[in-house]
Amino acid sequence: MVDSLSAEFSLILCCYANTSPRVQIIRIADVSDFYLERVIFPS
């Protein structure tokens, strides 16, 4: 059962650090009918 699930899904990890003094909005819209939007605060 676990092998069949791992064959269907893959995990992609990413990291982004906002080094600017401003708040940024990150949008990933590469997949059809789906987009991910996040607010990134300065660090």
Backbone as a printed PyTorch tensor [residue, N CA C, xyz], in Angstrom:
tensor([[[  0.8270,  -1.1940,   0.0000],
         [  0.0000,   0.0000,   0.0000],
         [  0.8690,   1.2550,   0.0000]],

        [[  1.9000,   1.2810,   0.8270],
         [  2.7720,   2.4490,   0.8870],
         [  3.5160,   2.6450,  -0.4290]],

        [[  3.9460,   1.5680,  -1.0550],
         [  4.6570,   1.6680,  -2.3230],
         [  3.7680,   2.2570,  -3.4190]],

        [[  2.4970,   1.8910,  -3.4260],
         [  1.6030,   2.4310,  -4.4470],
         [  1.3450,   3.9160,  -4.2220]],

        [[  1.2910,   4.3640,  -2.9610],
         [  1.1110,   5.7900,  -2.6810],
         [  2.3430,   6.5940,  -3.0570]],

        [[  3.5230,   6.0740,  -2.7710],
         [  4.7440,   6.8020,  -3.0960],
         [  4.9550,   6.8980,  -4.6010]],

        [[  4.4080,   5.9620,  -5.3590],
         [  4.5280,   6.0250,  -6.8050],
         [  3.6290,   7.1200,  -7.3890]],

        [[  2.5200,   7.4340,  -6.7060],
         [  1.5790,   8.4280,  -7.2040],
         [  1.9510,   9.8530,  -6.8050]],

        [[  2.5920,  10.0540,  -5.6820],
         [  2.8850,  11.3830,  -5.1570],
         [  4.3840,  11.5910,  -5.0240]],

        [[  4.8130,  12.8180,  -5.2900],
         [  6.2040,  13.1680,  -5.0340],
         [  6.2160,  14.4430,  -4.2090]],

        [[  7.1860,  14.5830,  -3.3710],
         [  7.2830,  15.7160,  -2.4610],
         [  8.3730,  16.6570,  -2.9420]],

        [[  8.0320,  17.9170,  -3.0900],
         [  8.9970,  18.9280,  -3.4960],
         [  9.0770,  19.9670,  -2.3850]],

        [[ 10.2460,  20.1260,  -1.8300],
         [ 10.4560,  21.1150,  -0.7770],
         [ 11.1930,  22.3160,  -1.3530]],

        [[ 10.7680,  23.4950,  -0.9620],
         [ 11.4700,  24.6940,  -1.4070],
         [ 11.5410,  25.6840,  -0.2600]],

        [[ 12.4490,  26.6160,  -0.3790],
         [ 12.6640,  27.6020,   0.6710],
         [ 12.9530,  28.9470,   0.0150]],

        [[ 12.4250,  30.0110,   0.5930],
         [ 12.6590,  31.3520,   0.0770],
         [ 12.8450,  32.2760,   1.2560]],

        [[ 13.8720,  33.0890,   1.2420],
         [ 14.1380,  34.0650,   2.3000],
         [ 14.0080,  35.4620,   1.7160]],

        [[ 13.1650,  36.2650,   2.3090],
         [ 12.9600,  37.6380,   1.8720],
         [ 13.9980,  38.5200,   2.5550]],

        [[ 14.9940,  38.9450,   1.8220],
         [ 16.0560,  39.7770,   2.3920],
         [ 15.8030,  41.2640,   2.1830]],

        [[ 14.6980,  41.6030,   1.5310],
         [ 14.3640,  43.0080,   1.3310],
         [ 13.6400,  43.5430,   2.5670]],

        [[ 13.5390,  44.8560,   2.7190],
         [ 12.8300,  45.4180,   3.8710],
         [ 11.3120,  45.4620,   3.6830]],

        [[ 10.8100,  44.9350,   2.5760],
         [  9.3800,  45.0080,   2.2700],
         [  8.7150,  43.6360,   2.3300]],

        [[  7.4060,  43.6480,   2.5400],
         [  6.6150,  42.4190,   2.4820],
         [  6.4600,  42.0310,   1.0160]],

        [[  6.6010,  40.7350,   0.7180],
         [  6.4640,  40.2580,  -0.6510],
         [  5.3440,  39.2310,  -0.7230]],

        [[  4.6950,  39.1510,  -1.8800],
         [  3.6750,  38.1390,  -2.1310],
         [  4.2200,  37.2000,  -3.1990]],

        [[  4.2890,  35.9330,  -2.8570],
         [  4.8140,  34.9110,  -3.7590],
         [  3.6310,  34.1480,  -4.3330]],

        [[  3.5900,  33.9960,  -5.6480],
         [  2.5280,  33.2250,  -6.2990],
         [  3.1430,  32.1970,  -7.2380]],

        [[  2.7290,  30.9460,  -7.0700],
         [  3.1020,  29.8750,  -7.9760],
         [  1.8480,  29.5210,  -8.7580]],

        [[  1.8660,  29.7460, -10.0580],
         [  0.6820,  29.5250, -10.8870],
         [  1.0360,  28.7100, -12.1250]],

        [[  1.9030,  27.7430, -11.9810],
         [  2.3690,  26.9630, -13.1200],
         [  1.4750,  25.7630, -13.4170]],

        [[  0.7170,  25.3240, -12.4430],
         [ -0.1200,  24.1490, -12.6040],
         [ -1.5090,  24.5910, -13.0690]],

        [[ -2.0900,  23.8730, -13.9990],
         [ -3.4110,  24.2610, -14.4970],
         [ -4.4710,  24.1010, -13.4030]],

        [[ -5.3500,  25.0880, -13.3150],
         [ -6.4480,  25.1160, -12.3380],
         [ -5.9740,  25.1250, -10.8840]],

        [[ -4.7840,  25.6080, -10.6320],
         [ -4.2630,  25.6640,  -9.2640],
         [ -3.2260,  26.7590,  -9.1590]],

        [[ -3.2790,  27.5200,  -8.0680],
         [ -2.1760,  28.4270,  -7.7760],
         [ -2.0200,  28.5500,  -6.2710]],

        [[ -0.8250,  28.8100,  -5.8440],
         [ -0.4790,  28.9320,  -4.4360],
         [  0.0490,  30.3370,  -4.2180]],

        [[ -0.4700,  31.0150,  -3.2140],
         [ -0.0400,  32.3870,  -2.9350],
         [  0.2800,  32.5020,  -1.4550]],

        [[  1.4230,  33.0850,  -1.1330],
         [  1.8660,  33.2500,   0.2500],
         [  2.4410,  34.6480,   0.4430]],

        [[  2.2960,  35.1670,   1.6500],
         [  2.8850,  36.4470,   2.0340],
         [  4.1870,  36.1430,   2.7690]],

        [[  5.2720,  36.7830,   2.3230],
         [  6.5920,  36.5590,   2.9190],
         [  7.0250,  37.8570,   3.6060]],

        [[  7.2360,  37.7880,   4.8890],
         [  7.6570,  38.9520,   5.6490],
         [  9.1700,  39.0890,   5.6410]],

        [[  9.6820,  40.3100,   5.8040],
         [ 11.1400,  40.5040,   5.8140],
         [ 11.7990,  39.7380,   6.9640]],

        [[ 12.9940,  39.2500,   6.6910],
         [ 13.7100,  38.5200,   7.7570],
         [ 15.0250,  39.1760,   8.0710]]])
